[in-house]
Amino acid sequence: MLAVQVDQVLEQQKEIVIKQLEGPVPKPIGIAGATVLGDGKIVAIADTIELMNLASGKVRREDTIWSTGSEDGQSVDASVEEQKEPTVLIVDDSITVRELLSMTFAKAGYQVEQARDGKDAWEKLRAGLPCDLIFCDIEMPRMDGLELLSRVQKDSALSKLPMAMLTSRGASKHKQMAYDLGASGYFTKPYLEDHLLDAAGRMLEGEVVGLVAGA
């Protein structure tokens, strides 16, 4: 026989509204949720059934809500890590363009890194900067975007990294050069945010966007 001892009744209320605790923070064992008292205090609501099942061995600590339910008892933390936001590297010699693009991608849930030109980007990538996608201007001092694209494609550790050109150059010859060098996308300024974000998602899935051979 099991029993639950109540040490103190904080307040008498006929009805309470239990608010569910939201992930990814694991739900504490034996807690059903929380409620707000009349004086504004937030208190946890005990899940007496779960507590009694835990005490009797009918439920394990690993089996509480938001756990993966795997046999090794790994928690949801592993899946949260796998769902980490993608990181985009913005390469442009204009700080205004870099900041505007950074805000666009940050609002969409991306992690954002910046580089002021191709050389800066190359040094950061070679130093191990984590990156899932690159948007790069073409005309920049020290190292232009096409040179950076060429180096990225020739590097075995970086060659699978999707890289798109974002430039004011809309001529077919520039698109063809980018295509030949292995770009995953080609976009001209000014750009539409929604179009750019949609293309970014497609490039992360392995698509080539805005480029046609021989165009």
C-alpha beads as a LAMMPS data file, in Angstrom:
LAMMPS data file: protein, C-alpha beads

215 atoms
214 bonds

1 atom types
1 bond types

-500.0 500.0 xlo xhi
-500.0 500.0 ylo yhi
-500.0 500.0 zlo zhi

Masses

1 110.0

Atoms # bond

1 1 1 0.000 0.000 0.000
2 1 1 1.299 3.458 -0.935
3 1 1 0.353 6.867 0.440
4 1 1 1.304 10.485 -0.208
5 1 1 1.797 12.797 2.754
6 1 1 0.759 16.444 2.359
7 1 1 2.836 18.692 4.616
8 1 1 0.929 21.935 4.078
9 1 1 -2.045 23.312 2.150
10 1 1 -0.913 26.644 0.698
11 1 1 -4.267 28.037 -0.392
12 1 1 -7.784 26.795 -0.870
13 1 1 -9.005 27.183 -4.426
14 1 1 -12.021 25.488 -5.971
15 1 1 -10.471 25.446 -9.425
16 1 1 -6.970 25.820 -10.801
17 1 1 -5.606 25.929 -14.333
18 1 1 -2.625 23.632 -14.811
19 1 1 -0.165 24.878 -17.412
20 1 1 1.978 22.242 -19.099
21 1 1 5.741 22.614 -18.860
22 1 1 7.239 23.081 -22.306
23 1 1 10.289 21.270 -23.729
24 1 1 13.138 20.992 -24.472
25 1 1 13.779 21.257 -20.707
26 1 1 12.978 17.783 -19.280
27 1 1 9.853 17.617 -17.122
28 1 1 10.747 17.047 -13.455
29 1 1 9.663 13.632 -12.232
30 1 1 6.349 13.764 -10.380
31 1 1 5.384 17.233 -11.628
32 1 1 2.255 17.556 -13.770
33 1 1 2.681 21.243 -14.521
34 1 1 2.338 24.602 -12.789
35 1 1 -0.362 27.065 -11.806
36 1 1 -0.573 30.709 -10.752
37 1 1 -2.156 31.435 -7.347
38 1 1 -4.333 34.412 -6.569
39 1 1 -1.374 36.352 -5.160
40 1 1 0.645 35.816 -8.334
41 1 1 2.880 33.053 -7.013
42 1 1 3.736 30.201 -9.371
43 1 1 3.610 26.753 -7.796
44 1 1 4.274 23.291 -9.169
45 1 1 1.453 20.743 -9.284
46 1 1 2.356 17.227 -8.161
47 1 1 1.540 14.278 -10.393
48 1 1 0.594 11.856 -7.629
49 1 1 -0.046 8.970 -9.996
50 1 1 3.424 9.267 -11.525
51 1 1 4.991 9.534 -8.071
52 1 1 3.225 6.411 -6.882
53 1 1 4.053 4.506 -10.062
54 1 1 7.681 5.543 -9.658
55 1 1 7.717 4.382 -6.045
56 1 1 6.164 1.039 -6.977
57 1 1 8.531 0.482 -9.878
58 1 1 5.846 0.685 -12.574
59 1 1 7.643 3.563 -14.264
60 1 1 11.365 4.316 -14.571
61 1 1 13.015 7.706 -14.328
62 1 1 14.050 7.337 -17.976
63 1 1 10.429 6.893 -19.045
64 1 1 9.140 10.313 -17.975
65 1 1 7.684 12.633 -20.609
66 1 1 10.121 14.151 -23.192
67 1 1 12.551 11.235 -22.827
68 1 1 13.401 9.349 -25.995
69 1 1 12.133 6.060 -24.611
70 1 1 15.325 4.369 -25.820
71 1 1 16.624 1.328 -24.018
72 1 1 19.808 3.063 -22.968
73 1 1 17.820 5.816 -21.228
74 1 1 19.230 8.683 -23.276
75 1 1 17.233 11.870 -22.784
76 1 1 15.877 14.328 -25.320
77 1 1 19.102 16.350 -25.083
78 1 1 20.641 14.235 -27.839
79 1 1 17.804 14.942 -30.273
80 1 1 17.894 18.642 -29.402
81 1 1 21.571 18.684 -30.312
82 1 1 20.800 17.007 -33.641
83 1 1 18.249 19.733 -34.429
84 1 1 20.719 22.555 -33.958
85 1 1 20.054 25.548 -36.204
86 1 1 22.157 25.629 -39.403
87 1 1 24.973 28.163 -39.576
88 1 1 25.274 30.487 -42.562
89 1 1 28.446 32.444 -43.383
90 1 1 27.841 35.867 -44.966
91 1 1 30.778 37.109 -47.052
92 1 1 30.615 40.695 -48.338
93 1 1 32.880 43.726 -48.191
94 1 1 29.874 45.944 -47.408
95 1 1 29.111 45.979 -43.687
96 1 1 25.583 47.178 -44.500
97 1 1 24.905 44.147 -46.690
98 1 1 26.404 41.832 -44.085
99 1 1 24.246 43.239 -41.309
100 1 1 21.038 43.179 -43.365
101 1 1 21.629 39.587 -44.439
102 1 1 22.551 38.614 -40.895
103 1 1 19.253 39.993 -39.588
104 1 1 17.330 38.175 -42.330
105 1 1 18.840 34.799 -41.496
106 1 1 18.833 35.317 -37.738
107 1 1 15.088 36.045 -37.812
108 1 1 14.616 32.785 -39.709
109 1 1 16.405 30.825 -36.982
110 1 1 19.884 30.532 -38.466
111 1 1 23.157 30.963 -36.639
112 1 1 25.103 33.645 -38.529
113 1 1 28.811 34.268 -39.073
114 1 1 30.348 37.100 -41.098
115 1 1 33.483 37.673 -43.165
116 1 1 34.502 40.980 -44.743
117 1 1 35.970 39.458 -47.934
118 1 1 37.045 36.176 -49.480
119 1 1 40.388 36.069 -47.693
120 1 1 38.775 36.630 -44.305
121 1 1 36.234 33.890 -45.041
122 1 1 38.913 31.459 -46.234
123 1 1 41.012 31.972 -43.128
124 1 1 38.003 31.402 -40.870
125 1 1 36.944 28.260 -42.728
126 1 1 40.456 26.825 -42.666
127 1 1 40.628 27.567 -38.942
128 1 1 37.593 25.332 -38.398
129 1 1 34.660 27.752 -38.391
130 1 1 31.492 25.590 -38.224
131 1 1 29.380 26.380 -41.249
132 1 1 26.526 24.749 -43.197
133 1 1 25.984 27.298 -45.967
134 1 1 27.763 30.300 -47.531
135 1 1 26.332 33.384 -49.237
136 1 1 29.124 35.334 -50.916
137 1 1 29.561 38.492 -52.989
138 1 1 31.741 38.295 -56.112
139 1 1 33.628 41.588 -56.276
140 1 1 35.664 42.061 -53.089
141 1 1 39.206 43.203 -52.240
142 1 1 42.041 40.781 -51.384
143 1 1 40.085 37.709 -52.604
144 1 1 36.922 37.793 -54.704
145 1 1 33.988 35.431 -54.376
146 1 1 34.847 33.235 -57.355
147 1 1 38.354 32.646 -56.025
148 1 1 36.903 31.687 -52.652
149 1 1 34.435 29.346 -54.381
150 1 1 37.281 27.710 -56.291
151 1 1 39.297 27.153 -53.118
152 1 1 36.325 25.753 -51.232
153 1 1 35.573 23.290 -54.034
154 1 1 39.192 22.111 -54.170
155 1 1 39.381 21.519 -50.413
156 1 1 38.331 17.965 -49.528
157 1 1 37.046 19.059 -46.120
158 1 1 34.896 21.871 -47.553
159 1 1 33.895 20.740 -51.045
160 1 1 30.447 19.513 -49.945
161 1 1 29.612 22.894 -48.384
162 1 1 26.799 24.653 -50.337
163 1 1 27.964 28.070 -51.515
164 1 1 25.818 30.673 -53.280
165 1 1 26.861 33.881 -54.972
166 1 1 24.895 37.023 -54.065
167 1 1 26.032 39.856 -56.318
168 1 1 25.008 42.842 -58.408
169 1 1 26.492 41.048 -61.440
170 1 1 23.616 39.454 -63.318
171 1 1 25.304 38.712 -66.649
172 1 1 25.151 35.172 -68.013
173 1 1 28.939 34.896 -68.111
174 1 1 29.192 35.411 -64.352
175 1 1 26.485 32.814 -63.715
176 1 1 28.272 30.376 -66.012
177 1 1 31.580 30.910 -64.212
178 1 1 29.916 30.273 -60.861
179 1 1 28.193 27.164 -62.225
180 1 1 31.444 25.801 -63.658
181 1 1 33.214 26.335 -60.329
182 1 1 30.535 24.395 -58.433
183 1 1 28.264 27.046 -56.891
184 1 1 24.974 25.842 -55.398
185 1 1 23.122 29.077 -56.110
186 1 1 23.315 32.464 -57.829
187 1 1 21.284 35.517 -56.783
188 1 1 21.398 39.175 -57.732
189 1 1 21.024 42.294 -55.597
190 1 1 18.579 43.656 -54.650
191 1 1 17.067 40.430 -53.357
192 1 1 13.773 39.291 -51.838
193 1 1 14.144 37.909 -48.313
194 1 1 11.556 35.152 -48.749
195 1 1 13.138 34.021 -52.011
196 1 1 16.588 33.926 -50.447
197 1 1 15.433 31.983 -47.385
198 1 1 13.530 29.487 -49.521
199 1 1 16.607 28.966 -51.678
200 1 1 18.799 28.549 -48.601
201 1 1 16.607 25.726 -47.353
202 1 1 16.700 24.020 -50.736
203 1 1 20.471 24.305 -50.986
204 1 1 20.840 22.725 -47.560
205 1 1 18.883 19.795 -49.019
206 1 1 21.382 19.500 -51.869
207 1 1 19.587 21.452 -54.614
208 1 1 21.248 23.853 -57.046
209 1 1 19.213 27.070 -57.264
210 1 1 19.282 29.884 -59.834
211 1 1 21.916 28.275 -62.051
212 1 1 21.510 26.563 -65.418
213 1 1 24.361 25.089 -67.407
214 1 1 25.063 27.099 -70.538
215 1 1 22.819 29.983 -69.424

Bonds

1 1 1 2
2 1 2 3
3 1 3 4
4 1 4 5
5 1 5 6
6 1 6 7
7 1 7 8
8 1 8 9
9 1 9 10
10 1 10 11
11 1 11 12
12 1 12 13
13 1 13 14
14 1 14 15
15 1 15 16
16 1 16 17
17 1 17 18
18 1 18 19
19 1 19 20
20 1 20 21
21 1 21 22
22 1 22 23
23 1 23 24
24 1 24 25
25 1 25 26
26 1 26 27
27 1 27 28
28 1 28 29
29 1 29 30
30 1 30 31
31 1 31 32
32 1 32 33
33 1 33 34
34 1 34 35
35 1 35 36
36 1 36 37
37 1 37 38
38 1 38 39
39 1 39 40
40 1 40 41
41 1 41 42
42 1 42 43
43 1 43 44
44 1 44 45
45 1 45 46
46 1 46 47
47 1 47 48
48 1 48 49
49 1 49 50
50 1 50 51
51 1 51 52
52 1 52 53
53 1 53 54
54 1 54 55
55 1 55 56
56 1 56 57
57 1 57 58
58 1 58 59
59 1 59 60
60 1 60 61
61 1 61 62
62 1 62 63
63 1 63 64
64 1 64 65
65 1 65 66
66 1 66 67
67 1 67 68
68 1 68 69
69 1 69 70
70 1 70 71
71 1 71 72
72 1 72 73
73 1 73 74
74 1 74 75
75 1 75 76
76 1 76 77
77 1 77 78
78 1 78 79
79 1 79 80
80 1 80 81
81 1 81 82
82 1 82 83
83 1 83 84
84 1 84 85
85 1 85 86
86 1 86 87
87 1 87 88
88 1 88 89
89 1 89 90
90 1 90 91
91 1 91 92
92 1 92 93
93 1 93 94
94 1 94 95
95 1 95 96
96 1 96 97
97 1 97 98
98 1 98 99
99 1 99 100
100 1 100 101
101 1 101 102
102 1 102 103
103 1 103 104
104 1 104 105
105 1 105 106
106 1 106 107
107 1 107 108
108 1 108 109
109 1 109 110
110 1 110 111
111 1 111 112
112 1 112 113
113 1 113 114
114 1 114 115
115 1 115 116
116 1 116 117
117 1 117 118
118 1 118 119
119 1 119 120
120 1 120 121
121 1 121 122
122 1 122 123
123 1 123 124
124 1 124 125
125 1 125 126
126 1 126 127
127 1 127 128
128 1 128 129
129 1 129 130
130 1 130 131
131 1 131 132
132 1 132 133
133 1 133 134
134 1 134 135
135 1 135 136
136 1 136 137
137 1 137 138
138 1 138 139
139 1 139 140
140 1 140 141
141 1 141 142
142 1 142 143
143 1 143 144
144 1 144 145
145 1 145 146
146 1 146 147
147 1 147 148
148 1 148 149
149 1 149 150
150 1 150 151
151 1 151 152
152 1 152 153
153 1 153 154
154 1 154 155
155 1 155 156
156 1 156 157
157 1 157 158
158 1 158 159
159 1 159 160
160 1 160 161
161 1 161 162
162 1 162 163
163 1 163 164
164 1 164 165
165 1 165 166
166 1 166 167
167 1 167 168
168 1 168 169
169 1 169 170
170 1 170 171
171 1 171 172
172 1 172 173
173 1 173 174
174 1 174 175
175 1 175 176
176 1 176 177
177 1 177 178
178 1 178 179
179 1 179 180
180 1 180 181
181 1 181 182
182 1 182 183
183 1 183 184
184 1 184 185
185 1 185 186
186 1 186 187
187 1 187 188
188 1 188 189
189 1 189 190
190 1 190 191
191 1 191 192
192 1 192 193
193 1 193 194
194 1 194 195
195 1 195 196
196 1 196 197
197 1 197 198
198 1 198 199
199 1 199 200
200 1 200 201
201 1 201 202
202 1 202 203
203 1 203 204
204 1 204 205
205 1 205 206
206 1 206 207
207 1 207 208
208 1 208 209
209 1 209 210
210 1 210 211
211 1 211 212
212 1 212 213
213 1 213 214
214 1 214 215
